[in-house]
Amino acid sequence: MKPVSCDFVQNRRSAFVDESLPSSDAVAIQSHLRSCNSCLSGVEQTISLRQNIRRLPRKNVSPQLTIALKVIASKEVARRKRFQSFASLAENFRTDIQLWFNNLMRPLAIPMAGGFMAASLVFSMIISSYPLRGDSFTEDIPTRMYTEAAFKGMLPLELSDCKVVVDLTIDGQGRILDYEIAGGDIENDIRAYRSLNNMLLFSVFRPATSFGKPISGKIRLSFHRGHIEVQG
C-alpha cells in the first residue's frame, strides 16, 4: 500500500464518501485518515453535509421543466445523429428544406386555392354566356357582351321573282363592306344583279357590338318574291 498526501485525500474526498474510488485508493485514504486528524475532520464534514442535504424536503419538478429538459435532450440526440455520416447530414438537409418549404406555402395554400376556384367559376360563367361567332351559330341570342349585326330597313325597291341569298359583311358604322351570293337563281341575270345592288345600296344596318363597341359582323339576307328573311 502506497502512502498518500493530504492533497490526494482532499481532491478525492467526495468520491471517497460516495464510495466510487478504486479499492486501492480507498484503502490508502483510510490508512491516511487514521493518522491525519485534519483530513478526517474534512471527511466527516462532507459526510455531515451529505446527510443534511438528504434531510431537506424534496421539491417536485414542474411539468414545464420536464418538457424543456426532454426537448433539450431530443435536440442533442438529433444533433449527434446529424453529424454521424455524410448520408445522415444530406438527409437532414433535405428534411430541413422540405419543412421550410411546407411552412412557407401553408399560409398561402388556402388563399391561392380559393382564388383559383373563384377565377375558374367566373371564367366558366363568362364562357358559357359568350356566343361563338360563325356560320353554325347564326341564331345565337344576343347578350350584353356581344350582339350580331342587324337589318333595319330598305327603300321599297322590288326584286324579280327569283330567289337569292346574300351574305353581307357590315363594318362598325353599319355600312356594307362586301357581299357574296350564297344561293339563288339569278345567275346570268344582269337585271336581277342590278336590282340587288340597288336594294343593298339603300339598305340600313345596325353594326355588331362587342362589350358595347361597334365592330364588323356578318348578316344573311334571303329575298323571295318580295319577302325578306334576315339571319344575323
trRosetta pair geometry for C-beta under 8 A, 3 or more apart (Angstrom, degrees):
i j d omega theta_ij theta_ji phi_ij phi_ji
1 24 7.7 -175 -123 -159 75 79
1 27 6.1 -106 -122 121 125 115
1 28 5.8 177 -173 -90 99 79
1 31 6.3 109 145 -15 145 162
2 28 6.1 -11 69 -113 71 134
3 28 7.4 152 -140 -157 17 104
3 31 7.9 -109 -116 108 59 125
3 32 7.4 112 -161 -85 67 97
4 8 4.2 -114 -177 83 105 146
4 9 6.2 118 122 -49 122 84
4 25 7.8 80 -78 -148 150 70
4 28 4.7 96 -21 149 123 117
4 29 6.4 -35 58 -80 154 57
4 31 8.0 118 22 71 100 99
4 32 5.2 -70 64 -56 99 142
5 8 4.8 108 56 1 72 102
5 9 7.3 -137 101 -2 44 85
6 9 5.6 -55 -152 37 37 110
6 10 6.1 35 153 -20 71 107
6 32 7.8 176 -86 173 51 132
6 36 6.3 -172 -93 -166 96 155
6 38 6.7 2 -133 90 133 121
6 39 5.5 -146 -132 -66 83 115
7 10 5.7 -54 -141 38 33 109
7 11 6.1 30 160 -18 66 108
8 11 6.2 -59 -148 37 24 108
8 12 6.6 -10 162 11 60 114
8 28 8.0 -43 127 121 137 124
8 29 7.7 -142 119 -90 98 89
8 32 7.9 172 79 -53 109 171
9 12 6.4 -82 -149 53 26 89
9 13 6.4 57 153 -72 67 84
9 16 7.5 -7 -157 -24 71 155
9 29 5.4 131 -116 -132 90 96
9 32 5.6 -141 -68 102 133 146
9 33 7.4 146 -140 -65 144 82
9 36 7.4 172 18 79 166 148
9 39 4.5 18 111 -148 153 135
9 42 7.7 119 126 72 108 131
9 43 7.7 -67 169 -56 112 109
10 13 5.6 -15 -147 -30 33 117
10 39 7.0 -113 -59 -120 76 91
10 42 6.4 -28 -108 135 83 165
12 15 4.9 -59 -165 52 75 113
12 16 5.5 85 131 -34 87 99
12 21 6.0 65 178 -92 125 132
12 25 6.5 -90 166 163 166 130
12 29 6.7 -121 92 -79 120 142
13 16 5.7 -55 -147 33 28 113
13 17 6.6 25 156 -16 64 104
13 39 8.0 -152 -95 -163 110 84
13 42 5.9 -76 -122 131 151 111
13 43 5.8 -145 -149 -94 100 70
13 46 5.4 172 149 -39 112 160
14 17 5.8 -53 -149 36 33 109
14 18 6.3 23 154 -10 66 110
14 46 6.3 -144 -90 -158 60 139
15 18 5.7 -61 -144 46 33 107
15 20 4.9 -94 -160 68 82 98
15 21 5.0 101 132 -59 109 90
16 19 7.4 28 178 -75 33 38
16 21 5.6 -1 -89 -11 60 135
16 25 7.9 -121 -89 128 93 100
16 26 6.4 149 -131 -116 83 76
16 29 5.3 -100 -115 112 141 166
16 43 6.7 -56 96 -124 130 115
17 43 6.7 172 -69 -159 99 81
17 46 5.0 -135 -47 122 153 121
17 47 5.7 -162 -133 -78 122 73
17 50 6.3 174 151 -21 138 151
19 26 7.4 40 -137 -112 62 141
21 25 4.4 -106 168 86 121 118
21 26 4.7 151 84 -58 115 88
21 29 7.3 59 80 3 168 137
22 25 4.9 85 62 12 84 102
22 26 6.9 -156 92 -7 40 90
23 26 5.6 -57 -144 39 33 113
23 27 6.3 33 159 -20 67 105
24 27 6.0 -55 -150 35 28 108
24 28 6.4 27 153 -18 62 109
25 28 5.6 -56 -147 38 33 112
25 29 6.3 32 155 -19 67 105
26 29 5.9 -54 -146 36 30 108
26 30 6.4 32 155 -19 64 105
27 30 5.7 -53 -148 36 32 112
27 31 6.5 33 153 -18 64 105
28 31 5.8 -55 -152 36 32 112
28 32 6.5 32 150 -20 65 106
29 32 5.5 -54 -148 36 35 113
29 33 6.3 38 154 -24 67 103
30 33 5.8 -51 -146 31 32 112
30 34 7.1 41 153 -27 60 98
31 34 6.0 -48 -162 19 35 115
31 35 7.7 1 154 6 61 104
32 35 6.6 -80 -163 48 37 91
32 36 5.5 -11 161 14 79 124
32 39 6.2 -16 129 81 106 159
33 36 6.2 -75 -118 55 30 86
33 39 5.7 -119 -102 102 70 107
33 40 4.6 110 -162 -84 91 88
33 43 6.4 -26 -114 11 133 151
36 39 4.2 38 110 22 122 110
36 40 6.3 160 95 -17 65 88
37 40 5.4 -58 -144 40 35 115
37 41 6.1 39 157 -24 69 102
38 41 5.9 -53 -151 32 28 110
38 42 6.8 26 151 -16 61 104
39 42 5.6 -52 -151 35 37 113
39 43 6.4 37 152 -19 67 103
40 43 5.8 -54 -150 36 33 110
40 44 6.3 33 152 -19 66 106
41 44 5.7 -54 -147 37 32 112
41 45 6.4 36 153 -22 65 103
42 45 5.6 -51 -149 33 33 113
42 46 6.6 34 152 -19 64 103
43 46 5.6 -53 -153 34 34 112
43 47 6.5 34 150 -19 66 104
44 47 5.6 -52 -148 36 34 112
44 48 6.3 34 153 -19 67 105
45 48 5.7 -54 -146 38 31 110
45 49 6.2 33 154 -21 65 105
46 49 5.7 -52 -146 35 31 111
46 50 6.4 31 154 -19 64 104
47 50 5.8 -55 -152 35 31 111
47 51 6.5 28 153 -18 65 106
48 51 5.8 -56 -149 37 32 110
48 52 6.3 31 154 -18 67 106
49 52 5.8 -55 -146 37 31 109
49 53 6.4 32 155 -20 65 105
50 53 5.8 -54 -149 34 31 111
50 54 6.5 30 154 -19 64 106
51 54 5.8 -55 -150 34 33 111
51 55 6.7 33 152 -22 64 105
52 55 5.7 -55 -152 31 35 112
52 56 7.4 51 148 -37 61 90
53 56 5.8 -36 -164 4 41 116
61 65 5.4 -113 -178 79 93 124
61 66 5.7 106 126 -58 118 94
62 65 4.7 92 62 5 87 101
62 66 7.1 -150 96 -6 47 86
63 66 5.4 -54 -149 36 37 115
63 67 6.2 36 155 -18 69 104
64 67 5.9 -56 -149 37 30 109
64 68 6.2 31 153 -20 65 108
65 68 5.5 -53 -144 37 33 113
65 69 6.3 33 156 -19 66 105
66 69 5.9 -57 -150 36 28 109
66 70 6.4 27 153 -17 63 107
67 70 5.7 -56 -149 37 32 111
67 71 6.3 34 153 -22 66 104
68 71 5.7 -53 -149 33 31 112
68 72 6.5 32 153 -19 64 104
69 72 5.7 -52 -148 36 33 111
69 73 6.3 32 154 -17 65 106
70 73 5.7 -54 -146 39 32 111
70 74 6.2 33 154 -21 66 106
71 74 5.7 -54 -146 36 30 111
71 75 6.4 30 155 -18 64 105
72 75 5.9 -55 -149 36 30 110
72 76 6.4 29 153 -19 64 107
73 76 5.7 -56 -149 36 32 111
73 77 6.4 32 154 -19 66 104
74 77 5.8 -53 -148 35 32 110
74 78 6.3 30 154 -16 65 107
75 78 5.7 -56 -146 40 32 110
75 79 6.2 35 154 -23 66 106
76 79 5.6 -51 -145 34 31 113
76 80 6.5 30 156 -17 63 104
77 80 6.0 -57 -151 36 30 109
77 81 6.4 26 154 -16 65 108
78 81 5.8 -57 -146 39 32 109
78 82 6.3 42 154 -33 65 103
78 92 8.0 132 175 -121 95 131
79 82 5.7 -48 -150 23 31 117
79 83 7.1 4 163 1 61 106
80 83 6.7 -74 -154 45 29 93
80 84 7.0 54 148 -56 63 92
81 84 5.6 -29 -156 -15 40 120
81 88 6.0 -126 154 -177 73 144
82 88 5.9 -170 -145 135 29 105
82 89 6.0 78 170 -99 73 62
82 92 4.7 -4 -127 -22 99 169
83 88 7.5 -85 -12 92 8 117
83 89 6.4 50 -103 -79 44 105
84 88 5.1 39 53 34 95 154
85 88 4.9 95 55 10 80 99
85 89 7.0 -140 97 -5 43 89
86 89 5.5 -56 -148 37 34 114
86 90 6.3 34 154 -18 68 104
87 90 5.9 -54 -148 37 30 108
87 91 6.3 30 154 -19 64 107
88 91 5.6 -53 -144 38 33 113
88 92 6.3 32 157 -17 65 106
89 92 6.0 -56 -148 38 28 108
89 93 6.4 31 152 -21 63 106
90 93 5.6 -54 -148 35 33 113
90 94 6.4 33 154 -18 65 104
91 94 5.8 -53 -149 36 32 111
91 95 6.4 32 152 -18 64 106
92 95 5.5 -51 -146 37 34 113
92 96 6.3 38 154 -22 65 103
93 96 5.7 -52 -149 34 31 112
93 97 6.6 30 154 -17 64 104
94 97 5.8 -55 -149 36 32 110
94 98 6.3 30 155 -16 65 108
95 98 5.8 -56 -146 39 31 110
95 99 6.2 30 156 -18 66 108
96 99 5.8 -56 -145 38 29 110
96 100 6.2 30 155 -20 64 107
97 100 5.7 -55 -147 36 30 112
97 101 6.3 28 155 -18 65 107
98 101 5.8 -55 -147 37 31 110
98 102 6.3 30 156 -18 65 106
99 102 5.8 -54 -146 37 31 110
99 103 6.3 28 157 -15 65 108
100 103 5.9 -58 -147 40 28 109
100 104 6.3 28 153 -21 63 109
101 104 5.6 -57 -148 36 31 112
101 105 6.2 15 161 -8 68 111
102 105 6.2 -63 -140 44 28 99
102 106 6.1 41 161 -41 65 105
103 106 6.0 -39 -138 14 27 118
104 107 7.8 -72 178 29 29 94
104 108 7.6 -7 144 10 61 118
105 108 5.6 -78 -156 52 48 103
105 109 5.7 65 149 -55 83 95
106 109 5.8 -35 -140 1 30 118
107 110 7.9 -63 -174 29 31 95
107 111 8.0 9 148 7 61 112
108 111 6.0 -68 -155 50 48 104
108 112 5.4 44 155 -23 82 115
109 112 6.0 -65 -147 40 23 108
109 113 6.2 21 159 -18 64 110
110 113 5.8 -55 -142 38 29 110
110 114 6.3 28 159 -17 64 107
111 114 5.7 -58 -145 40 31 110
111 115 6.1 29 158 -18 67 108
112 115 5.8 -56 -145 39 30 109
112 116 6.2 30 156 -19 65 107
113 116 5.8 -55 -146 36 29 111
113 117 6.4 27 157 -16 64 107
114 117 5.9 -57 -147 38 30 108
114 118 6.3 27 156 -17 65 108
115 118 5.8 -56 -145 38 31 110
115 119 6.2 30 157 -18 66 107
116 119 5.8 -56 -145 38 29 110
116 120 6.2 30 155 -20 64 107
117 120 5.7 -54 -146 37 30 112
117 121 6.4 32 155 -21 64 105
118 121 5.7 -54 -149 34 31 112
118 122 6.4 27 156 -15 65 105
119 122 5.9 -56 -146 39 31 108
119 123 6.1 31 156 -20 66 110
120 123 5.7 -56 -144 39 29 112
120 124 6.2 28 158 -19 65 107
121 124 5.9 -56 -147 36 28 108
121 125 6.5 28 154 -19 63 106
122 125 5.7 -56 -151 35 32 112
122 126 6.4 29 154 -18 66 106
123 126 5.8 -56 -149 36 32 109
123 127 6.2 26 157 -16 67 109
124 127 5.9 -54 -140 40 31 108
124 128 6.1 32 160 -22 65 109
125 128 6.0 -56 -144 36 26 110
125 129 6.6 3 163 1 61 112
126 129 6.4 -77 -153 48 26 95
126 130 5.9 28 156 -34 68 116
126 145 7.9 101 -157 -71 86 164
127 130 5.6 -56 -136 27 30 114
129 143 5.8 121 162 -117 96 161
129 145 7.3 109 118 14 99 131
130 143 7.4 -106 -108 50 38 150
130 145 6.0 -55 -112 88 81 148
130 146 6.8 72 -155 8 72 126
131 137 6.3 162 180 158 94 129
131 140 3.9 122 -140 150 134 156
131 141 7.5 -170 -73 60 134 50
131 142 7.6 -75 1 -114 150 36
131 143 6.5 166 -13 6 104 110
131 146 5.7 -133 47 79 99 125
132 137 5.1 133 82 -7 81 172
132 140 7.6 157 48 -59 54 155
133 137 6.6 -143 -135 75 15 122
133 146 7.7 -111 -58 167 103 147
133 217 7.8 -123 -136 -135 132 85
133 218 7.6 126 -174 22 108 113
134 137 5.0 66 56 24 84 101
134 138 7.8 -102 95 -50 46 70
135 138 6.3 -13 -163 -41 37 110
137 140 5.0 16 170 -34 92 116
138 148 7.7 89 -156 -122 60 159
138 218 7.8 -81 -113 101 102 113
138 220 6.8 -1 -158 11 151 123
138 231 5.1 35 148 161 132 106
138 232 6.5 164 -177 87 81 41
139 231 7.2 -53 -73 -153 79 94
140 148 7.4 132 65 -36 92 123
142 146 7.0 -130 -149 104 72 56
142 147 4.0 36 -152 -119 129 78
142 148 6.1 -122 -84 12 104 78
143 146 6.0 36 57 46 90 65
143 147 7.3 -151 53 -68 39 69
144 212 7.8 -2 174 -55 78 84
145 210 7.0 3 158 -158 64 58
145 211 5.7 -5 -151 -74 63 66
146 208 7.3 5 -173 176 79 103
146 209 6.9 -179 -144 92 38 61
146 210 5.2 4 -105 -110 82 68
146 211 7.6 -8 -66 -30 63 55
147 150 7.7 -32 153 -29 107 110
147 208 6.0 -172 94 -153 63 63
147 209 4.7 24 42 43 100 94
148 208 5.3 -41 -155 -108 27 104
148 217 5.7 159 -159 176 58 145
148 218 7.6 -52 -156 65 102 64
148 219 7.1 128 158 -85 105 85
148 232 3.6 123 115 152 136 115
149 168 7.9 -117 107 96 146 104
149 170 4.2 133 -141 51 155 141
149 174 7.9 154 -146 -117 104 62
149 205 5.9 12 177 172 108 118
149 206 6.5 168 -160 87 59 60
149 207 5.7 -40 -111 -150 92 31
149 208 4.4 -61 -50 -45 71 84
149 216 8.0 -20 -58 180 129 39
149 217 3.6 174 -26 83 105 122
149 218 6.6 171 29 61 122 20
149 219 4.6 -99 92 -45 111 114
149 232 6.0 -172 71 -145 56 97
150 205 6.7 158 82 -164 44 71
150 206 4.3 -2 58 53 96 110
150 219 7.2 163 -93 -105 14 138
150 230 7.5 61 -158 158 60 142
150 232 5.7 -21 -90 -94 62 135
151 203 7.0 -45 -146 -180 94 118
151 204 7.9 104 -169 84 55 56
151 205 5.9 -41 -107 -109 46 79
151 206 7.8 -97 -25 18 7 82
151 219 6.2 152 -48 171 90 147
151 221 6.6 104 -82 -88 148 106
151 228 7.7 -135 140 145 159 128
151 230 4.4 -130 24 -119 133 142
151 232 7.8 -145 -6 -76 81 91
152 174 8.0 4 -1 -159 128 131
152 204 4.3 -58 70 105 116 99
152 205 6.1 -178 5 -104 93 20
152 206 5.6 104 -52 -30 110 91
153 203 7.3 -170 105 -151 33 63
153 204 5.3 6 58 46 71 109
154 157 7.0 -69 139 26 112 96
154 199 5.8 42 169 -171 151 76
154 200 8.0 -48 -119 -94 138 23
154 202 5.6 99 -162 103 83 82
154 203 4.0 -31 -92 -100 108 72
154 204 6.8 -175 -78 10 53 71
154 228 8.0 137 25 -72 125 167
155 199 7.6 -141 58 -127 83 56
155 202 4.2 -18 4 131 114 141
157 195 6.8 179 151 -164 116 83
157 198 5.6 -153 -168 115 167 111
157 199 4.9 -146 76 -88 126 82
157 202 6.9 110 -12 55 129 132
158 195 7.2 -50 98 -159 52 131
158 226 6.5 -27 -133 -95 84 94
159 162 7.3 -91 147 57 101 77
159 164 7.3 -108 170 26 149 120
159 192 6.8 60 -167 -147 89 80
159 195 4.9 143 -115 130 66 128
159 196 6.4 53 -116 -75 121 69
159 199 6.3 -32 -60 -36 106 150
159 223 5.1 25 53 164 159 142
159 226 7.3 -180 45 -77 81 48
160 186 7.6 135 55 -108 120 104
160 189 7.2 -100 36 165 154 144
160 191 6.9 80 -44 109 131 106
160 192 5.0 -70 21 -97 125 97
160 195 6.6 140 -16 41 80 160
161 225 5.6 20 -142 -95 69 79
162 184 6.5 80 148 177 103 102
162 185 5.0 -134 -157 79 108 88
162 186 5.1 133 117 -74 149 82
162 189 6.7 149 -7 43 163 171
162 192 5.7 -10 44 -122 137 148
163 183 7.9 -22 125 123 97 90
163 184 5.3 -151 110 -131 61 80
163 185 6.0 53 52 19 76 96
163 222 7.5 -1 -170 -176 92 87
163 223 6.8 176 -147 92 47 63
163 224 4.4 13 -114 -104 95 90
163 225 7.6 -25 -78 -18 82 75
164 181 6.6 -61 -165 -140 103 99
164 183 7.2 165 -156 95 42 54
164 184 3.2 29 -111 -115 56 161
164 185 7.4 -120 -73 34 72 49
164 186 5.1 -4 -81 -9 124 126
164 192 7.3 153 -45 165 142 120
164 196 6.4 -59 96 -97 161 135
164 222 7.6 178 92 -150 44 49
164 223 5.1 3 56 54 86 104
164 224 8.0 -179 26 -68 49 63
165 181 7.3 101 76 -169 59 58
165 182 4.4 -68 110 73 104 98
165 183 4.0 22 37 53 120 91
165 184 5.6 -177 12 -44 65 96
165 220 6.6 3 -177 -176 94 104
165 221 7.3 172 -153 89 49 47
165 222 4.9 -12 -105 -105 81 79
165 223 7.8 -166 -76 23 36 66
166 179 5.3 3 -179 -177 108 120
166 180 7.2 150 -158 74 62 38
166 181 6.1 -38 -103 -105 71 50
166 182 6.5 167 -108 11 14 92
166 196 7.0 157 -67 -169 144 124
166 200 7.3 -111 143 -80 162 128
166 220 7.0 164 84 -154 46 57
166 221 5.0 -9 59 60 97 93
166 222 7.8 -179 21 -79 67 35
166 223 7.5 27 -1 -4 108 103
167 179 6.5 159 82 -157 49 65
167 180 4.8 -15 59 60 101 92
167 182 4.8 87 -23 -46 101 121
167 218 6.6 -15 -172 -164 95 104
167 219 7.7 158 -156 83 52 38
167 220 5.3 -24 -101 -100 66 83
168 176 5.6 -71 -161 -127 112 100
168 178 7.7 163 -155 88 50 46
168 179 4.8 -20 -103 -103 67 95
168 200 7.3 179 -101 -140 126 119
168 205 7.5 -152 121 -81 145 157
168 218 7.1 147 79 -157 54 53
168 219 5.0 -19 61 65 103 86
168 220 7.3 177 16 -87 77 30
168 221 6.6 36 -13 -2 118 105
169 176 7.1 97 70 -162 58 60
169 177 4.5 -60 103 61 105 105
169 178 4.6 18 36 52 123 83
169 179 7.0 -152 15 -74 74 47
169 216 6.5 12 177 -179 89 113
169 217 7.8 175 -153 89 54 29
169 218 6.2 -29 -102 -100 60 66
170 174 6.2 -13 -174 -140 114 34
170 175 7.0 146 -154 70 67 29
170 176 6.4 -43 -99 -97 63 48
170 177 6.9 166 -114 3 11 91
170 205 4.9 -116 -123 124 140 150
170 207 5.7 -165 135 -113 112 66
170 208 7.0 127 81 -9 112 87
170 216 6.4 170 90 -153 51 63
170 217 5.4 -15 61 61 99 75
170 218 7.4 174 17 -91 85 15
170 219 5.9 31 -14 5 123 114
171 174 7.3 -51 70 19 69 18
171 175 5.2 -9 38 59 110 83
171 176 7.9 -171 0 -96 87 1
171 177 5.0 106 -48 -51 97 111
171 207 6.7 -46 105 -112 41 122
171 216 5.0 -32 -125 -98 43 94
172 207 5.1 81 -153 -169 31 159
172 213 7.9 -22 -145 152 124 77
172 214 3.9 113 -167 124 85 102
172 215 5.4 -18 -94 -112 98 16
172 216 5.9 -62 -44 -52 70 61
173 207 6.3 67 14 -48 7 138
173 214 6.9 88 -68 138 38 151
174 204 6.9 9 160 -173 127 64
174 205 4.6 177 -164 83 82 76
174 206 5.8 -27 -108 -113 116 20
174 207 4.8 -105 -64 -40 64 85
174 214 7.9 -66 -38 -153 76 137
175 205 7.6 -180 -65 50 13 112
176 179 6.2 -15 -173 -43 123 105
176 200 5.9 31 -47 168 170 108
176 203 7.5 65 -42 67 125 110
176 205 7.3 107 -61 7 76 140
177 216 6.8 -3 -8 -137 145 125
179 200 6.4 -74 -29 -142 161 160
181 184 6.2 -90 -169 34 106 115
181 186 7.4 -126 -137 57 141 109
182 220 6.7 -25 17 -136 156 111
184 223 7.8 23 -110 59 136 89
186 189 4.5 -97 -167 50 68 122
186 192 4.0 -137 -146 114 116 143
186 193 6.5 148 149 -59 123 68
186 196 7.1 90 148 -31 172 138
189 192 3.8 30 118 19 120 118
189 193 6.5 155 95 -19 68 83
190 193 5.5 -54 -151 35 36 115
190 194 6.4 36 153 -19 68 103
191 194 5.8 -53 -151 35 32 110
191 195 6.4 31 152 -17 65 106
192 195 5.7 -53 -146 37 34 112
192 196 6.3 36 154 -20 65 105
193 196 5.7 -55 -149 36 30 112
193 197 6.4 30 154 -19 64 105
194 197 5.7 -53 -148 35 32 111
194 198 6.4 31 154 -18 65 105
195 198 5.8 -55 -149 36 31 111
195 199 6.4 31 154 -19 65 106
196 199 5.7 -55 -148 36 32 111
196 200 6.3 25 157 -13 66 107
196 223 7.4 -153 -110 19 94 158
197 200 5.9 -59 -146 41 30 106
197 201 6.1 36 154 -28 65 108
198 201 5.5 -52 -145 31 30 116
198 202 6.6 2 165 4 64 108
199 202 6.7 -74 -150 48 25 90
199 203 6.3 42 150 -46 64 106
199 223 7.6 71 109 -89 166 147
200 203 5.3 -44 -144 10 36 123
205 219 6.8 -166 -139 21 131 158
207 214 4.3 54 94 -157 137 106
207 215 6.8 161 158 56 111 31
207 216 7.2 -61 -155 -99 106 31
207 217 6.5 137 -171 15 62 109
208 214 7.2 115 76 -156 45 58
208 215 5.3 -49 90 71 95 81
208 216 6.8 15 41 121 111 18
208 217 2.9 101 -17 -42 133 142
209 212 5.9 -5 176 -132 124 12
209 213 6.2 144 -156 66 78 30
209 214 5.7 -46 -96 -92 74 43
209 215 6.6 125 -123 15 22 84
210 213 5.8 -32 66 61 72 86
210 215 5.0 19 2 -5 109 139
217 232 7.7 7 144 -171 130 89
218 232 7.9 127 95 -176 64 49
219 230 6.8 -19 -178 -164 108 91
219 231 7.1 156 -167 84 59 52
219 232 5.4 -26 -115 -119 87 57
220 230 7.4 141 82 -162 57 43
220 231 4.1 -12 63 63 107 102
220 232 7.8 -147 27 -70 73 16
221 228 6.2 -27 -164 -162 98 98
221 229 7.2 145 -161 77 47 52
221 230 6.0 -14 -104 -103 69 66
221 231 7.9 -160 -68 26 27 72
222 228 7.0 143 75 -160 56 46
222 229 4.0 -7 55 55 111 102
222 230 7.9 -143 22 -61 78 27
222 231 7.4 51 -14 -6 105 104
223 226 8.0 33 -167 -66 84 9
223 227 7.5 145 -156 76 43 49
223 228 5.9 -13 -98 -101 65 73
224 227 5.2 -28 72 62 79 98
224 229 7.6 12 16 -2 108 104
